[in-house]
Amino acid sequence: MKKRKIIKQIVCLSLTLVGLIGMSEKVIAEEIQDYDIQSIIKEDVIEQTLEQKNSVMGSSMSNNQVLSTFSLGKSLNASDATLPNKDFIDVSSWNGALTVDQYKKMKSYGVKGVVVKLSEGDYYVNPQRFIQIKNAQTAGLTVSAYHYSKFSTEAGAKKEANYFVNAISNTGLLKNVTLVNDAEDSSMVSGHVTNNSIIFANTLKSHGYSNVVHYSMASWITGGNPKLNPSVLGKSNIWVAQYPYTPNKNNLLHSDYAAWQWASDLTFSGVTTPIGGNFDINMDYLGRFTNKTYDSIEKEVKTSFKAKIKESLISEKHGLWDDVYNTHEGIRSLGKGSKFANKNVTISATVKTSRSTYWKFTVDGTNYWMDMAAFTPTLYTVQKSEQVNYTVVVKPNSESAKQGIWTAPWNTTLDGKYLGHGGTYAGKT
């Protein structure tokens, strides 16, 4: 191996001489033919050509429905607190041999995982894969891997899956690693993308790799006739790429899928790469790429009091959710709070988590949860309070069941807890 490396260096010098003094490759090869220089030249040309042509995740996003800020000539910076979660990045050889310190720098901005490209088609493996994986693991990041798919037949899907498995060899990745089918290349559409992707995943599973996710742009996944069908593959097994012009943490897309790639041009101060320091950045909804942890619930109260949702300027900074934000997998985004700006609502429950406090309200039969910072309570003022000693009889159930029992006068405090309805004590003295 050492001798071959020295010979390659001689070849590089010789090829330089070709340009400087007009010597031909044939003459040079004849001069040192004992070392099989011609085959080495051929190998290097092929290797360099493949490396220059290797595709990166998101290569096909130019036709996506919502374009990235990159198309506007500006980049996003990880220090921007208004951006969605920066859960994990994905990298290829184009990002270079990222160091442990670079990974740790990105980790300081909230990055918890990295998805490394290992292979493409049945002809290319990432020469940087070993160092990219090793350094990420040393930095404490969760490492996953992806294959840039080109298959358009079942046989091709099996062949590429086996090629992907071979690329995993000696990387140190375990059988429970998340493996990604990067299904975006136009060459795939001549076949049945969904069925072939199932074949690809099943082949990986036959090798013991059962944690498989399928990646593509939103235009291949949504609509009436998707190329990559979520109803067949399962939304929890799909990672969607769609880049808003102005990504914002309170306007999350595709939250009912496994993950969302929301930009391809995020920069981290102090991190430079051969392609200028831009990274694909993603939000991990289900923890498939980050071993995600969820917020703990510290206190939960069933209540009832009035509140008004703040004006758009404030409420648009807060998301609407179908359950208490980030307390378990599968919680869906229902839009921004500004959807109900200045609306009076009744708060029916409050939950304090390790992150914040969230209030529950209902509009047109749909339940919403939102951070309490988006509301202004509209409580009644207690006019008079005094101790009394009365003997009364609770009215019949038909009437008393319509009234609530509270730990404090209704709608006079945020801490008033609902204990049940009056019918519980119907007829009692």
C-alpha positions in Angstrom: 0.0 0.0 0.0 2.8 2.4 0.9 4.7 1.7 -2.4 1.4 2.2 -4.4 0.9 5.6 -2.6 4.4 6.7 -3.6 3.8 5.6 -7.2 0.6 7.7 -7.2 2.5 10.7 -6.1 5.0 10.1 -9.0 2.1 9.9 -11.4 0.7 13.2 -10.2 4.1 14.8 -10.7 4.4 13.2 -14.1 1.0 14.4 -15.2 2.1 17.9 -14.2 5.2 17.5 -16.4 2.8 16.5 -19.3 1.4 20.0 -19.2 4.8 21.7 -18.6 7.1 20.1 -21.1 4.7 18.4 -23.5 5.5 14.8 -22.6 2.8 12.3 -23.4 1.1 10.0 -20.9 2.2 7.1 -23.2 5.9 8.1 -22.9 5.7 8.5 -19.1 3.8 5.2 -18.8 6.4 3.4 -20.9 9.2 4.8 -18.9 7.9 3.3 -15.6 5.6 0.5 -17.0 7.0 -1.9 -14.4 4.8 -0.2 -11.8 1.6 -0.6 -13.8 1.2 3.2 -13.9 -1.4 3.1 -16.6 -3.9 1.2 -14.4 -3.2 3.6 -11.5 -3.9 6.6 -13.7 -7.1 5.0 -14.8 -8.1 4.2 -11.2 -7.4 7.8 -10.1 -9.3 9.3 -12.9 -12.3 7.2 -12.2 -12.1 7.9 -8.4 -11.8 11.7 -8.9 -14.7 11.7 -11.4 -17.0 9.8 -9.1 -16.0 12.1 -6.2 -16.7 15.2 -8.2 -20.1 13.8 -9.4 -21.3 12.3 -6.0 -24.7 13.7 -5.1 -25.6 15.3 -1.8 -28.9 15.1 0.1 -31.3 17.6 -1.2 -29.7 17.8 -4.7 -33.1 17.6 -6.3 -34.7 20.4 -4.2 -34.5 23.1 -6.9 -38.0 22.1 -8.0 -39.4 22.1 -4.5 -42.6 24.0 -3.7 -41.1 26.3 -1.1 -37.6 27.5 -1.8 -34.8 28.1 0.7 -33.4 31.4 1.7 -30.2 30.2 -0.1 -32.0 31.1 -3.3 -32.2 34.7 -2.1 -28.4 34.9 -1.7 -28.3 34.8 2.1 -27.4 32.2 4.6 -29.0 31.4 8.0 -26.9 31.4 11.1 -27.3 29.0 14.0 -27.3 31.8 16.5 -30.7 33.0 15.3 -33.1 32.2 18.1 -36.2 32.5 15.9 -35.2 29.4 13.8 -36.7 25.9 14.3 -34.8 23.4 16.4 -31.3 22.6 15.0 -31.6 18.9 16.0 -29.3 17.3 13.4 -27.2 17.9 10.3 -26.5 15.6 7.3 -23.1 15.6 5.6 -21.2 14.1 2.7 -17.7 14.1 1.5 -18.3 17.7 0.3 -18.3 18.8 3.9 -14.8 17.5 4.4 -13.1 15.7 7.3 -15.0 17.5 10.1 -13.1 17.7 13.3 -14.2 16.8 16.8 -14.0 20.5 17.8 -16.1 21.5 14.8 -18.8 18.9 15.8 -18.6 20.2 19.4 -19.1 23.8 18.2 -22.3 22.7 16.3 -23.4 20.8 19.4 -23.2 24.0 21.4 -25.9 25.4 19.1 -28.2 22.4 19.9 -27.1 19.9 17.3 -27.5 16.4 18.7 -27.0 14.1 15.7 -25.4 13.8 12.2 -26.4 11.7 9.2 -23.4 10.7 7.2 -23.5 9.8 3.5 -21.9 6.4 3.0 -22.7 5.4 -0.5 -24.5 6.2 -3.8 -25.9 3.8 -6.4 -23.7 0.8 -6.7 -20.5 2.6 -7.6 -19.5 5.2 -5.0 -18.5 5.2 -1.3 -17.7 8.3 0.7 -14.0 8.3 1.4 -14.5 10.6 4.4 -17.1 8.4 6.1 -14.7 6.9 8.7 -13.4 10.1 10.0 -16.8 11.9 9.8 -18.4 9.1 11.9 -15.5 8.7 14.4 -15.2 12.4 15.1 -19.0 12.8 15.5 -19.1 9.9 18.0 -16.2 11.4 19.9 -18.0 14.7 20.1 -21.0 12.9 21.6 -23.4 13.1 18.7 -25.8 10.4 17.5 -24.7 9.1 14.2 -27.0 7.8 11.4 -26.1 7.0 7.8 -27.7 7.6 4.3 -27.5 6.1 0.9 -28.2 8.2 -2.2 -30.5 5.9 -4.2 -30.6 5.5 -8.0 -32.6 2.3 -8.3 -35.6 2.0 -10.5 -36.2 -1.8 -10.3 -36.5 -4.4 -7.5 -33.3 -6.0 -8.5 -31.6 -2.6 -8.4 -33.0 -1.8 -5.0 -31.6 -5.1 -3.6 -28.2 -4.5 -5.2 -27.9 -0.9 -3.8 -29.1 -2.0 -0.3 -26.3 -4.7 -0.3 -23.8 -2.1 -1.5 -25.0 0.2 1.3 -24.4 -2.6 3.9 -20.9 -3.2 2.6 -20.2 0.6 3.0 -21.2 0.3 6.6 -18.5 -2.3 7.3 -15.8 -1.3 9.7 -17.5 2.1 10.5 -18.4 1.0 14.0 -22.1 1.6 13.4 -24.3 -0.9 15.2 -27.3 -2.8 13.9 -29.8 -0.4 15.6 -28.4 2.6 13.6 -30.9 4.7 11.7 -30.3 4.1 7.9 -31.8 6.4 5.3 -33.0 5.7 1.8 -32.3 9.1 0.1 -35.0 8.8 -2.6 -34.9 12.0 -4.7 -33.0 11.2 -7.9 -35.0 11.6 -11.1 -33.7 8.2 -12.3 -35.9 6.5 -9.7 -39.2 7.7 -11.3 -39.0 5.3 -14.2 -39.9 2.5 -11.7 -42.3 2.3 -8.8 -40.5 4.4 -6.1 -42.6 3.2 -3.1 -42.5 -0.5 -3.9 -38.8 -0.4 -4.7 -38.1 1.5 -1.5 -39.8 -1.2 0.4 -37.6 -3.8 -1.3 -34.5 -1.6 -0.4 -35.6 -1.4 3.3 -36.4 -5.2 3.5 -33.0 -6.0 2.1 -31.4 -3.9 4.8 -33.6 -5.6 7.4 -32.4 -9.0 6.2 -28.9 -7.9 7.2 -30.2 -7.0 10.7 -30.7 -3.2 10.1 -34.4 -2.7 10.9 -34.4 1.0 11.6 -35.0 2.4 8.1 -36.2 5.9 7.2 -37.1 7.2 3.7 -36.1 10.8 2.7 -37.4 12.9 -0.1 -38.7 16.4 -0.9 -42.3 17.3 -0.1 -43.4 17.2 -3.7 -42.6 13.5 -3.8 -44.5 12.7 -0.6 -47.6 14.9 -0.5 -50.5 15.2 -3.0 -53.0 12.8 -4.4 -50.4 10.5 -6.2 -47.2 10.7 -4.2 -44.1 9.0 -5.6 -43.1 8.0 -2.0 -46.4 7.1 -0.5 -46.7 7.8 3.3 -49.8 5.8 3.6 -47.8 2.7 2.6 -44.4 3.5 4.2 -45.8 5.2 7.3 -45.3 8.9 8.2 -43.1 7.9 11.1 -40.7 6.3 8.6 -40.4 9.4 6.4 -38.1 12.4 6.6 -39.4 15.4 4.5 -37.4 18.2 2.9 -39.1 21.5 2.4 -37.3 24.9 2.8 -39.4 28.0 3.8 -38.1 31.4 2.7 -38.2 32.5 6.4 -38.1 29.4 8.6 -39.4 30.1 12.1 -39.7 28.0 15.2 -43.4 28.8 15.5 -44.3 27.7 12.0 -43.1 24.1 11.8 -43.9 22.0 8.7 -44.5 18.2 8.5 -44.6 17.7 12.2 -46.6 14.5 11.7 -43.5 12.9 10.0 -40.3 11.5 11.5 -38.2 14.6 10.7 -38.1 17.8 8.6 -35.2 19.2 6.7 -35.9 23.0 6.8 -32.8 24.5 5.2 -29.7 23.7 3.3 -27.7 26.8 4.1 -27.3 27.0 7.9 -23.9 28.2 9.1 -22.2 27.9 12.5 -19.9 30.6 13.5 -16.4 29.3 13.7 -17.1 26.2 11.5 -15.7 26.3 7.9 -15.7 23.5 5.3 -14.5 23.0 1.7 -18.0 24.2 0.6 -18.0 27.3 2.7 -19.6 26.2 5.9 -23.2 25.7 4.8 -25.0 22.7 6.3 -28.3 20.9 5.7 -30.3 21.3 9.0 -33.1 19.2 10.3 -35.7 19.0 13.1 -36.2 15.5 14.6 -39.9 15.1 15.6 -39.7 11.5 16.8 -36.1 11.1 18.1 -35.1 8.8 15.2 -31.9 10.7 14.6 -31.0 12.1 18.0 -32.2 9.7 20.7 -34.5 12.6 21.6 -35.6 13.2 25.1 -39.0 14.8 26.0 -40.0 17.4 28.5 -41.4 16.1 31.8 -44.8 17.1 33.1 -44.4 18.6 36.5 -48.0 19.7 37.3 -51.4 19.2 35.5 -54.6 21.0 36.6 -58.1 20.7 35.2 -59.5 24.2 35.4 -61.8 26.8 33.8 -61.1 30.5 33.4 -61.3 33.1 30.7 -58.4 34.5 28.7 -57.7 36.5 25.6 -55.1 35.5 23.0 -52.7 38.3 22.5 -52.3 40.4 19.3 -50.7 38.9 16.2 -47.3 40.5 16.8 -47.0 38.4 20.0 -49.2 35.4 19.4 -47.5 34.6 16.0 -44.3 33.8 18.1 -46.1 30.9 19.7 -47.1 27.6 18.2 -50.4 25.7 18.4 -50.2 22.0 19.2 -52.6 19.1 19.5 -51.1 18.2 22.9 -48.6 19.6 25.4 -45.6 20.5 23.3 -42.6 18.0 23.3 -44.0 15.7 26.0 -44.2 12.6 23.8 -43.7 11.6 20.2 -46.3 12.4 17.4 -47.4 15.8 18.7 -48.6 17.8 15.7 -48.3 21.5 14.9 -51.6 23.2 14.2 -50.2 26.5 13.1 -49.4 29.8 14.9 -51.2 31.5 17.7 -51.9 34.5 15.5 -54.6 32.3 13.9 -56.7 33.3 16.9 -55.3 36.7 17.7 -57.5 38.8 20.0 -59.9 35.9 20.5 -61.6 35.3 23.9 -61.3 31.7 24.9 -61.9 29.5 27.9 -58.9 27.7 29.4 -59.8 24.2 30.4 -56.5 22.8 31.6 -53.0 24.0 32.5 -49.8 21.9 32.3 -46.4 22.9 33.7 -43.5 21.1 32.0 -39.7 21.3 32.5 -39.7 23.8 29.6 -42.7 26.1 30.2 -46.5 26.2 31.1 -49.1 25.4 28.4 -52.8 26.2 28.4 -55.6 24.2 26.7 -58.5 25.8 24.9 -61.1 24.7 22.3 -62.3 26.4 19.1 -65.0 24.9 16.9 -64.6 21.5 18.5 -60.7 21.3 18.1 -58.5 21.3 21.2 -55.3 23.4 21.1 -52.4 23.8 23.5 -50.2 27.0 23.5 -47.7 28.6 25.8 -49.3 30.7 28.5 -47.2 33.7 27.3 -49.5 34.0 24.4 -52.6 34.8 26.6 -53.9 37.6 28.8 -56.2 36.2 31.5 -59.6 38.0 31.8 -60.5 37.1 35.4 -63.4 38.4 37.5 -62.6 40.7 40.4 -63.8 39.5 43.8 -65.9 42.4 45.2 -66.5 41.0 48.7 -65.3 38.0 50.7 -66.5 36.9 54.2 -66.8 33.8 56.3 -70.4 32.5 56.7 -72.0 29.5 58.3 -75.1 28.4 56.3 -77.0 25.1 56.2 -78.2 24.4 52.6 -79.6 21.6 50.5 -77.9 20.9 47.1 -80.5 21.0 44.4 -81.5 17.9 42.4 -79.1 16.5 39.8 -81.0 18.0 36.9 -79.9 21.4 38.1 -76.8 20.9 40.3 -75.0 18.9 37.6 -74.9 22.0 35.5 -72.7 23.7 38.1 -69.0 23.1 38.8 -67.3 22.6 42.1 -64.1 24.6 42.4 -61.3 25.2 44.9 -61.8 29.0 44.5 -64.6 31.2 43.1 -64.8 30.5 39.3 -62.7 32.6 37.0 -61.2 34.6 39.8 -57.7 33.0 39.9 -55.5 30.9 37.6 -55.1 28.4 40.4 -58.7 27.4 40.7 -59.0 23.7 40.3 -62.1 21.9 39.0 -63.3 19.2 41.4 -66.3 17.9 39.5 -70.0 18.9 39.1 -72.6 19.7 41.7 -74.7 16.7 40.9 -72.2 14.6 42.9 -73.9 16.0 46.0 -77.5 16.3 44.8 -80.0 16.3 47.7 -77.3 16.5 50.3 -77.5 18.9 53.2 
